[in-house]
Amino acid sequence: MTLYALGINHQTAPVALRERVAFGDAAVPAALAQLRELPGVREVALLSTCNRTELYALADGDGRRLADWLATHPRDHGDDSHAAYDLHAYLYRHAGDAAVRHLFRVACGLDSLVLGEPQILGQVKQAWAMARSAGTLGGELDRLFQHAFVTAKRARTETRIGSSPVSVASLAVRLAQESFARPADSVVLLVGAGETIELTARHLSQARVKRLLVANRTFSHAQELAARYGAVALPLDELERHLFLADIVFSATASQSPILTRPQIAHALSLRKRRPMLLMDLAVPRDIAADVAELEDAFVYTVDDLDRVVEHNRRSRSEAAQDAEAIIDLQVSRYAEALAFGARNAPLKRLRAHGEATRAELLARARQQLAGGQDPHAVIDQLAHALTNRLLHAPTAAMREAVSSGNLDFLRSFDELLPPEPRDADAADPAP
């Protein structure tokens, strides 16, 4: 069995491809079940965020079946634009220690669009929890993820990689502040009510946004968010009626199809009399239809367009990132040592498990005999005799085989395991 990590992320694939293999929470259990049924796959977890879709698996072979599964499970957009993409060309594949290192880097935020961003650790924990609930997380992947959580905690407490946390939401707001539509002078519409929109609302509040609107499919969630930040809540089905009011739109939902379409934005722009709109699409799959960017007065940004702001973040955290990489190197080595130690202890664990199973079986039989009124002394004598025979059967057979085959090395090793022979009373030192 080999540990594999494979997938695509913001560094290897554009958002147009990432959104096709993005899995919403509701789709993950079925996907995990399919992956677990692949020949040779023993354990598997699926991590899907706006910037990555990754599989972590313990499997036989070279991992090709996992890659083929991911490549043949693009989300259907109702068109054939994905035909231009061969997912295999965008996949990265890691095995063994390299797979361990990749997960540790992901959990620490070193593989994120925003270096050190804190949300990714929560997303990794969610992937672990969903795999555990689906029954596809075994002992080895569980230990791996637990070690990743410890590594991420150390990296954040022992380096400055997590200082002054920066998120995609904060970078998007910063980009808006540097644009033609500064939040302090603008009406801002938030679409969604999840963590990313919550963070966006917080940063907009700090930027003293002129007016804030919140639209969400679950209206009560929009009301809760609006109450916290002095905004106006809107049902999602009323979005189109109020869209023309927005100078800036931030959208981040879990929708599997666009929330905002070209006709909707075109209509809003006509009502605005050519006043431009800034649209920040922070979702994957995208909330804003790709052809909206073709409209003359619509300025659309996706998570892939944040590089200019992100570069400053990378430079400012480069030293902390180096320190975090050193911690990861150490933790990868320790994880490998733990696995090797576990492998060496496997025979001892099997021996103890055999002993415990034998004890439990014979003890249960003895209790039944006692409950049936049999003589306690006879039951105890029989229990001791049966337990001795069961526990000594396998080593006795192995010793006989070694004697008959002349395996002296085995006999010497076995002899070292035996207790010293009792001293003969006749051979004891004579009394003075």
N, C-alpha and C positions, 0 to 999 in steps of 0.2 A: 504494500500500500504506500502511496506517495501523497504528500500534501501539495495541493495546487491552489494557486490564486490566479484568476484570469478575468479579463473584462475590458471595458473601455472607460476613458475619463476625458476631462476637458483638455488634457494635453495631447490625446491621441485622436479624438473624434470631434467633429463639429456638433453643435446643438441639434441640427437637423437629423443627425444619426442617433445621438444619445437619447432623444425623445422617443425614438422608435423601439428602444429596448429598455425603457423605463417601466418599472413595475410599481403600481400603486399598492398600498397596504393590503387592499382586498384581494389582489391578484397573487400575492406572495405565497400563501399556503398551497395553492394549486400548483404553482411553479416549483416549489420545493418538493412536492409529492412526485411530480414528473421527473425531476432531477434525481431523486432517490431511486427511482425505478430504472434508471439507466444502468446497463451492465457494468459491474465493477465499482459502482459508486456506493460507498459505505456511509459517509457522513457528508452533509452539504449545508451551507448557509448562503443567503443571497442578500447583498447590500445594494440598494438602489436609491440614489439621491439625485439632485439636480445636476451634479457634476460627474457622476459615475454610476455604472452598473457593474458589479463584480460578483463572481462566484468563488467561494472558498470550499474546497472539497477534499476529502480523503478518498482516493480512488486508485484502481489498478490502471495499468496502461500509461499512455503518454498524455492524457487529458484531452485528446482530440474529440471524444464524444461530448465533453462539456462545452468545448468551443463550438462544435457543430450545433448543439442544442441552442446555445445563445444566438448563433447566427441565423437560425431558422425560426426564431420566435420574435420577430419584429412586430411592434404594435401596428395594426391596420389603420392607416389614415384615410382609406377610401380612395387612394390614388396609387400610381405606380412610381412615384418619384424616388422611392427607396431602391428601385432597380439599379440606379447608378452606383450604389454602395455595395461593396463586398465586405461584410463585417470582419471577416478574418484578417483583412489588411489593416484594420484599426485595433485589433486585439493585442494586449500584452499578456504574456504567460510567465508565471513564476512557479518554481517547484522547490520543495524542500526548504532549506534555510532562506532562500530568496523569497519564498512565499511568506514565511514568518516575518521577515524584515519588511515586506510590503505592507502587511496588515498593521504592524507596529507603527510604520510611518503614516499610514492613513489615520490610525487612531490618535496619533500625536498632532495631526494637522499639518504634517510636513509635505503631504502630497495634495494639499488643497489648493484651490484657486487663490484663496486668501491664506497666506502662510500663518499657521497657528490658529486658525479660526476655531472657536470652541464648539460649534454645533455638530461637527462631524463625530465627536466621541459619543454623543447621545444617539446619533444615527447608527453607529457601529453597535452600540448596546441594544438598540431596537432590533437590528438584524439578528443578533445573537438570541434575543428573547423570542423572536418569531420562529427561528429555526428550532429552538428548544420546545416551543409550544406545538410545532408541527411534527415533532418526533424525528427530525432529521439531524439533530445535533447529538453526537456521541461523546464518549469520554475525551478523545484526543482534541476534537475541535473545541469542546468546552474548555479544556485546559488552555488551548491556544488563545481563545478570546479573553479568558480571565487574565492571562499573562499580558495580553495587549492592554487591558484596562489598567493594570498595575504600571506598565511602562508609560502609558499616557499620563498617569497621575504623577509619576516621578519627573517626567519631562516638564510638566507644567509647574511643579513646585520647586524643582532644582535649577531651572533655567528661566529666561525671560520670554520664552516663546509664547506664553499665554498672557503676558502683561499687556494692559490696555487692549483687551480683546477687540478684534476687528472682524466684522461679518460682511457677507455680501450685501446685506441691507444697508449697513453704514456706508459702504463704498458707493452704492447706488445713490444714496442721498447726497454724498459728497460730490458725485458726478453731476447731479442735478443742480447743486449749489454753484457749480462752475459753468453752468449752461446759461442759455437765454432766459430760462424760467426758474428764477431763484425761489425756493420755497417760501421765503418771507414775503414775497410779493404775489404768491400764486394760490389758486384753489387746487388742492391735491386730492385725488380720488384713490383710495386703496381698495383693491379687489381681492377678497380673501380675508381670513381671520386667524390664520395659523401663526407659527412662530416667526416666520420671515416677515409677515405683515406686521406682527406685534412689534418686532424690532424696528421696522421701518417707521411705524407710528411714533415710537419712542425717540428716534433720531430726528424726525420731523418736528416733534414737539420741542426738542432742544434747539432746533434751528428756527423756532418761532414761526411756524407755518401760518400763513394768513388764514386759511380755512381748510378744514379736513372733512372729507366724506368717506364713509366705509360701506362697501357693498359686499354682501356674502349670501351664499345660498341658504344657510341657516341664520335666519334674521336675528335670533336671540344672541348668537355669537357676535354678530355685527354690533348689536346694542351694547353688549358687555365691553367690547373694545372701544366703542365710541364714548362710553361713559368714562373710561379711564383717561382718555386723551382729549376730551372736550370736542368730539367730532359729531357729525350727523350720520346716523345709521340709515342704510337703504336696503330694501330687499333686492336680491340679485335680479329679479324679473322687472325691476324698475330702473335698472342700470342705464338702458338706452335713453330713457327720458331725461336723465340728468348728466349724461356723458359730455354734452357740449359745454358744461360749466367748468370742466376740469382743464387746467393748464398743464398739469402733470398727472400721469396715471402710473401707479405702481401695482403690478398684478403678480400674485403668487398663490395659485390654488392647486389642488390635486386633480383638476379636471383632465380627462384623457383627450379632450378636443378643445379647440380655441374658444375662449369666452368672448373675445372681441374680434369681430370680423371686419373685412374691408368695407362693406356697405355701411356698417354701423359707424365706423370712424369717419368715413366720407360724409355721412349725413351730419355728424357732430361738427366736422370742420366747416361745412357749408353754413351751419347756424352760427359759427364763431366768426364768420366773415373773414376767413383766411388768417385768423390769428393761429399761430402754430401750436401744436400739442407735443409734449415730450412724453413718450410712453416707455416705461421701464418694465420689461418682462423678465421676472426673476424665477419663472417656473420652468420645469422640464418634466413632461412635455410642455411646449410653449402655450401660454394663454392667449397670445396675440397672433393672429394669422400672419404668416410670413409675408403675404402680398400687401399688408398694410404699409410696409416700408416703401412701397412704390408711390404712395400718395405724397404730393408735393409738400404739404405742410405738416406731415406726420414724421416725427423723428423718433425712431424705434431703436431701443437698446436691449440686448439680451445679456445673459450672464457671460457670454463669450466676448462682450464688448467692454468689459471692465478692466482690460489689461493695463491701460494707461494709469489708472489709479492703483492697481495692484502692484505695479512695478516699484512704487515708492515703499509699499509695505514690505516687499521682499528685501529691498536694500536695508531697511531699518531693522529687520529681524534676522539678517544673515548670520551674525555672530551667535545669537541664541539658537538658531537652527543648527549650527555646527555643534554646539554643546548638546542639543537634543539628539543629534545623529550619534554622538559618542555614547549616550545613554542607551540608544537603540542597539548599537553594536554589542554592548555589554549584555543587554537583555536577550538578544538573539543567542549569544553564546550560552547564557544560563538556561535558556529554554532547551537548547540542544543537549546540554548536560543533564537536565531533568529527564528528557526523553530517554537518553542512554541509560541513566540510572534506573528508570522504570523498566526498561527492557531487561537489564541485568537482574532485577528483582522479580521478574515474571515467574521463573520457576518456584521461587519461595512463596509467592502469592498463590500459585496453583496448589502447592503442597499444603499450605495453611487452609485453603478453601476446601481441599479434599478432607483434611482432618476435621474441620468444622462440620462439613456435610455428614461425615460418618458419625460423629458424636451426636448430632441432632437426630439422625435416623435411629440409631440404637437406643438413645435415651427415650425417644418417643415410644419405641417398642417396649422398653422396660416399664415405662409408666402404665402402658396398657395392661401389661402382665400383672403389675401390682394392683391396678384397679380391678382386675379379674379375680383377685384373691389368691394369687400364687405366693409361695413362700418367699419372703423378702430376701433371705440369705441366698437362696438359689437364683433369684433374679439378678442380684448384685454380682454373684459369681459368674453367671452367664454373660452379663453386660461386660464385665472386665475381660473375660475370655474372648468374646466377639470383637471388642474394640482392639485388643492386642493383635488378633489375627488380621483384622482389616487393615490396620495401620502398618503392619510389618509385611503384608503380602507382597506389595510392589518392590520395596527394597530387597526383600529376601530373594525374589525371583531374579532381580538384577544382579545380585551377588552370585547366585548359582550360575547364571549365564557368563559372568566374568570369570569365574573359576574354570568352567568348562572350556572357555575360549582362550584362557591364559592372559586375560587383560589385567596385567599387574598394576598399571597406572590407575585404573579404576579402583582396584582393591585397596591400593595405598591411600587414595583420596577418600574412599569410603571409611577406611580405618580411622582417619583423622576426625571424622564426624562422630565416632563412637565415644561414649564416656570411658574413663580409665577403668580397668578391671579392678574389682574389689580385692583388697589384700587378704591373703589366707591367714587365718588366726594362728596356724602352726608355724607360719613363717615370720610372725611378728618378732620384734626384738625381745629377747628374754628379760625378765624382770631382774633388777640388780639384787 
